[in-house]
Amino acid sequence: MTAPEKPPTLNGYIERALRSGFPEAVLSSSDRLRRQWLRSYIDQLLTRDAELVDNGRDPVRLRRYFHALCLNTAGVVAAQTL
C-alpha cells in the first residue's frame, strides 16, 4: 500500500490551475508545448467547432468577441460594451 499523496500547497494549486484542465495540456513536457496546444484548441473552437454549431459564423469576428470577453473577465461587462 502506498502512502497517500500530500495535499498541494497554495502555490501547488495555483500551478495546477495555470496548467489548464485538459489532460493533453497538463501532461505537456514544457510550457511552450502547453501554450501551443491551448492556442490550437482555441483556434479549432473558434473556427471549425463554431461552424458546426451555426453555419455562416464569421470566425474573425467571433475571435475578436472572445478576445474582448477575455480581457474583461475581472468584472461584469454589459453585452453592448463587448
ABEGO torsion letter per residue (X at the ends): XBBBBBBBBAAAAAAAAAAEABAAAAABABAAAAAAAAAAAAAAAAAAAAAAABBGBBAAAAAAAAAAAAAAAABBBBAAAX
